[in-house]
Amino acid sequence: MEAGIPALDALLVWGGAITLLAALGTAAWRAVRGTLRVGRKVEEFINDWNGEPARPGVPARLGVMQRVSGIEGRVASIEHELHPEGGTSLRDAVDLANTRLARRSATRVGRSTSRRRPSDEPPALHGSGGGRFLIHDDPKGHAICVGALP
């Protein structure tokens, strides 16, 4: 189809070509922009995963594996407190308190007329890590914490 005027025909052809090139350029620009955004997010993820060394004015960041290792260490120290260790774990302290409570409850249920005398065993040393403490029975049979030791 021609308009019959050569200048107008040339203008329409060039206008169509410019519109087509602008559309192709816009599509390419959007594709590149999307790829760069995804690339930046992937780079951020990899940097978070691996960690980053310190830069001037910016402290170092640990990677995921170092963080997981630290968490595993803390969980291991907590698990240590959950198992009997011969008097040094929290579990030992709870077991001792339960034993004393059971003895005290048995004495009260039996309504014994005799006063229960304090245990002949020495005070137990409990705790681990940050500090230790002494627990013993007072003359009335109560389990009490005597004090923290360094």
Order of alpha helices (4+ residues) and beta strands (2+ residues): alpha-alpha-alpha-beta-beta-beta
